Amino acid sequence: MTDPDQLAAQVAEHLYKPDTAVASLGIRVVEVAPDYARLTMKIRRDMLNGHSICHGGMIFTLADACFAYAANSANVMTVSQSSNITFVAQAAEGDVLTAEARTTSAPTGRTGLYDVIVRNQQGEEIAFVRCNSYRLKRKVVEGLPTG
């Protein structure tokens, strides 16, 4: 039997390797555990919008990726059915954003609920994201158990 933390780490490694979108944005997986993930991203000049602040889509991509690592941690392929983001502050070039995702309502059947908080390097809240998850009927990594 695989330890749940070890399973989450193996699934995260499997997801990260082919994810060119995450890699191109410099998103790094810092920590994964069952139904939990923490990722970081440094804001670059090419991530800024016309107001010279971080484009909201970049922040959402970080949050969405974080959700994916948390939601898939049990090795059951899980996608976002819907997500809602609320921005509460702006992020600037050079900021290092950290997203933390946790399950709010454990998946029952095929659906679940996850919350993601994005903070800057001072711990100030930048955005809140609520994700409704949908589990598909297959594993993320064949050959590994589900948690």
Secondary structure, DSSP 4 states (H G I P E B T S, - for coil): ---HHHHHHHHHHHHHTT-HHHHHTT-EEEEEETTEEEEEEE--GGGB-TTSSB-HHHHHHHHHHHHHHHHTTTSEEEEEEEEEEEE-S---TT-EEEEEEEEEEEEETTEEEEEEEEE-TT--EEEEEEEEEEEEEEESSTTSPP-
